[in-house]
């Protein structure tokens, strides 16, 4: 059975260059196998939720 691990990243976005930093950070995580599953806009920026398949496999019988 596949297992996943999750991570949460928060970004403060006040200027256009902040989007470039956000994009760069997400591209770095993507290169590590992470995938954004959702992003939420808040008063001060964005919170992104990521997942990737874990290298640990859970037994189907568990």
C-alpha positions as CSV (number, residue, x, y, z in Angstrom):
1,X,0.0,0.0,0.0
2,X,1.3,3.5,-0.8
3,X,2.0,5.8,2.0
4,X,2.5,9.6,1.9
5,X,4.2,12.3,3.9
6,X,2.9,15.8,4.1
7,X,4.4,19.3,4.6
8,X,3.1,22.8,5.0
9,X,4.8,25.9,3.7
10,X,3.7,29.5,4.5
11,X,4.7,32.5,2.3
12,X,4.3,36.2,3.1
13,X,3.5,38.0,-0.1
14,X,3.7,41.8,0.0
15,X,5.4,42.6,-3.3
16,X,5.8,41.0,-6.7
17,X,9.2,39.7,-5.9
18,X,7.7,37.7,-3.1
19,X,5.9,35.6,-5.7
20,X,9.3,34.9,-7.3
21,X,10.6,33.6,-4.0
22,X,7.4,31.5,-3.5
23,X,7.8,30.1,-7.0
24,X,11.5,29.3,-6.4
25,X,10.7,27.5,-3.1
26,X,7.9,25.5,-4.6
27,X,10.1,24.5,-7.6
28,X,12.8,23.3,-5.2
29,X,10.3,21.2,-3.3
30,X,8.9,19.9,-6.6
31,X,12.4,18.7,-7.6
32,X,12.4,16.7,-4.3
33,X,9.2,15.0,-5.3
34,X,6.7,17.2,-3.4
35,X,3.4,18.1,-5.0
36,X,1.1,21.0,-4.0
37,X,-2.3,19.6,-3.2
38,X,-3.9,22.9,-2.2
39,X,-3.0,26.5,-1.5
40,X,-5.0,29.0,0.7
41,X,-4.8,32.7,0.5
42,X,-4.8,34.6,3.8
43,X,-4.5,38.1,5.0
44,X,-0.7,38.0,4.9
45,X,0.1,35.6,2.1
46,X,-0.4,31.9,1.2
47,X,-0.3,28.6,2.9
48,X,0.5,25.6,0.7
49,X,0.0,22.0,1.6
50,X,2.2,19.4,-0.1
51,X,2.5,15.7,-0.3
52,X,4.9,13.1,-1.7
53,X,4.9,9.3,-1.7
54,X,6.9,8.0,1.2
55,X,9.7,5.6,0.7
56,X,8.2,3.4,3.5
57,X,5.6,1.0,2.4
58,X,2.8,0.0,4.6
59,X,1.8,-3.7,4.6
60,X,-1.6,-4.3,2.9
61,X,-2.7,-6.4,5.8
62,X,-2.3,-3.6,8.4
